[in-house]
């Protein structure tokens, strides 16, 4: 009976730790999205949030990474006055986190620059997702495509920054102990 209690207690502690880490990364991605906002010609803005979304996916894994990756940037859109984008951002960024984490899990077992490739694939989802959502809002695919160049720049920066951060953090024994998925 005591062994069952210990197992349950360990499971609850693990879920609590993951919830706290996901909440912290969601808050960090919200802040990173809002701190440096470079206006784009399409009415949106470029930001640092994608780097945190991808890094959170690497650190937390698919489910928790998707949760943190979707909630933080969606909250940033809401707080920044882009309420129309909240549902799209929630889904697009969560999907980015999910794909990045699954790809990263696969890439960790291989040598080479696979982390960057996984990040770029996740960013392609972001670019396509926002193009389709903008097209839906405007009722025109041509209008939806106007945001693609800015989103490509944001995606490239997010992929590069998250890859470099991942490589740097992977060197820390402490970080690897706290985030064993890294």
C-alpha positions as CSV (number, residue, x, y, z in Angstrom):
1,X,0.0,0.0,0.0
2,X,2.8,2.4,0.8
3,X,4.4,1.7,-2.6
4,X,1.2,2.7,-4.3
5,X,1.1,5.9,-2.3
6,X,4.7,6.7,-3.3
7,X,3.9,6.1,-6.9
8,X,0.8,8.3,-6.8
9,X,2.7,11.0,-5.0
10,X,5.5,10.9,-7.5
11,X,3.0,11.2,-10.4
12,X,1.3,14.1,-8.8
13,X,4.6,15.8,-8.2
14,X,5.7,15.2,-11.8
15,X,2.5,16.6,-13.2
16,X,2.7,19.6,-10.9
17,X,6.3,20.3,-11.9
18,X,5.3,20.1,-15.6
19,X,2.3,22.4,-15.1
20,X,4.5,25.0,-13.4
21,X,7.2,24.7,-16.1
22,X,4.6,25.0,-18.8
23,X,3.0,28.0,-17.1
24,X,6.4,29.7,-16.8
25,X,7.2,29.0,-20.5
26,X,3.8,30.3,-21.5
27,X,4.4,33.5,-19.6
28,X,7.9,33.8,-21.1
29,X,6.5,33.3,-24.6
30,X,3.8,35.9,-23.9
31,X,6.5,38.4,-22.7
32,X,8.8,37.6,-25.6
33,X,6.0,38.2,-28.0
34,X,5.2,41.5,-26.5
35,X,8.6,42.9,-25.5
36,X,10.1,43.5,-28.9
37,X,7.4,44.2,-31.5
38,X,8.5,45.3,-34.9
39,X,5.4,46.4,-36.9
40,X,5.0,44.6,-40.2
41,X,3.4,46.2,-43.3
42,X,0.4,43.8,-43.0
43,X,-0.7,45.3,-39.7
44,X,0.8,42.6,-37.5
45,X,4.2,42.6,-35.9
46,X,7.4,40.5,-35.8
47,X,8.5,39.3,-32.3
48,X,10.7,37.0,-30.3
49,X,7.9,34.6,-29.2
50,X,8.6,31.9,-31.7
51,X,12.0,31.2,-30.3
52,X,10.4,30.6,-26.9
53,X,7.6,28.5,-28.3
54,X,10.1,26.2,-30.0
55,X,12.5,26.1,-27.1
56,X,9.6,25.3,-24.8
57,X,8.6,22.4,-27.0
58,X,12.2,21.0,-26.8
59,X,12.2,21.4,-23.0
60,X,8.7,20.1,-22.2
61,X,7.9,17.6,-24.9
62,X,4.9,17.4,-27.2
63,X,1.9,17.8,-24.9
64,X,3.2,20.4,-22.5
65,X,5.2,22.2,-25.1
66,X,2.1,22.5,-27.3
67,X,0.1,23.8,-24.3
68,X,2.7,26.4,-23.3
69,X,3.4,27.3,-27.0
70,X,-0.3,28.0,-27.7
71,X,-1.4,29.8,-24.6
72,X,1.5,32.3,-24.2
73,X,1.3,33.8,-27.7
74,X,-2.5,33.7,-27.7
75,X,-2.5,35.7,-24.5
76,X,0.0,38.1,-26.0
77,X,-2.4,38.7,-29.0
78,X,-5.3,39.3,-26.6
79,X,-3.3,41.8,-24.4
80,X,-1.9,43.6,-27.5
81,X,-5.3,44.2,-29.0
82,X,-5.3,41.5,-31.7
83,X,-8.3,39.6,-30.3
84,X,-9.3,38.4,-33.8
85,X,-6.0,36.4,-33.9
86,X,-6.3,34.7,-30.5
87,X,-8.0,31.5,-31.8
88,X,-5.7,31.2,-34.8
89,X,-2.6,31.9,-32.6
90,X,-3.7,29.3,-30.0
91,X,-4.0,26.6,-32.6
92,X,-1.1,27.5,-34.9
93,X,1.4,28.0,-32.1
94,X,0.2,24.8,-30.3
95,X,0.7,22.9,-33.5
96,X,4.1,24.4,-33.9
97,X,5.0,23.3,-30.4
98,X,3.7,19.8,-31.0
99,X,5.5,19.3,-34.3
100,X,8.8,20.9,-33.0
101,X,8.7,18.6,-29.9
102,X,8.0,15.5,-31.9
103,X,10.7,16.4,-34.5
104,X,13.2,17.2,-31.7
105,X,12.5,13.9,-30.1
106,X,13.4,12.2,-33.4
107,X,16.4,14.5,-34.1
108,X,18.0,14.0,-30.7
109,X,18.9,10.5,-31.7
110,X,20.7,11.6,-34.8
111,X,23.8,13.6,-35.5
112,X,23.8,16.8,-37.4
113,X,21.7,19.9,-37.7
114,X,18.3,18.2,-37.4
115,X,17.1,20.5,-34.6
116,X,17.2,23.5,-37.0
117,X,15.3,21.4,-39.6
118,X,12.6,20.5,-37.1
119,X,12.3,24.2,-36.1
120,X,12.0,25.3,-39.7
121,X,9.3,22.7,-40.4
122,X,7.3,24.0,-37.4
123,X,7.8,27.6,-38.7
124,X,6.5,26.6,-42.1
125,X,3.3,25.5,-40.3
126,X,3.2,29.0,-38.7
127,X,3.6,30.8,-42.0
128,X,1.0,28.7,-43.8
129,X,-1.4,28.9,-40.8
130,X,-1.4,32.7,-40.6
131,X,-1.6,33.0,-44.4
132,X,-4.7,30.8,-44.4
133,X,-6.2,32.6,-41.4
134,X,-5.6,36.0,-43.0
135,X,-7.2,34.8,-46.2
136,X,-10.2,33.6,-44.2
137,X,-10.5,37.0,-42.4
138,X,-10.1,39.0,-45.6
139,X,-12.0,36.6,-47.9
140,X,-9.1,36.6,-50.3
141,X,-6.1,34.3,-50.7
142,X,-4.1,37.1,-52.2
143,X,-4.6,39.3,-49.1
144,X,-3.7,36.3,-46.9
145,X,-0.4,35.9,-48.8
146,X,0.7,39.5,-48.0
147,X,1.8,38.5,-44.5
148,X,4.0,35.6,-45.8
149,X,7.3,37.5,-46.2
150,X,7.1,39.0,-42.7
151,X,6.2,35.6,-41.2
152,X,9.1,34.0,-43.0
153,X,11.5,36.5,-41.5
154,X,9.9,35.9,-38.0
155,X,10.0,32.1,-38.5
156,X,13.7,32.1,-39.6
157,X,14.7,34.2,-36.6
158,X,12.7,32.0,-34.3
159,X,14.2,28.8,-35.7
160,X,17.7,30.1,-35.5
161,X,17.4,31.6,-32.0
162,X,15.7,28.5,-30.6
163,X,18.3,26.2,-32.2
164,X,21.2,28.2,-30.8
165,X,19.6,28.4,-27.3
166,X,18.9,24.7,-27.4
167,X,22.6,23.9,-28.2
168,X,23.8,26.2,-25.5
169,X,21.4,24.9,-22.8
170,X,22.2,21.3,-23.7
171,X,25.7,21.9,-22.5
172,X,24.4,22.5,-18.9
173,X,24.2,19.5,-16.7
174,X,21.7,21.4,-14.4
175,X,19.4,22.2,-17.3
176,X,19.5,18.6,-18.6
177,X,18.6,17.4,-15.1
178,X,15.6,19.8,-14.8
179,X,14.5,19.2,-18.4
180,X,15.4,15.6,-19.2
181,X,13.8,15.9,-22.6
182,X,16.5,18.3,-23.8
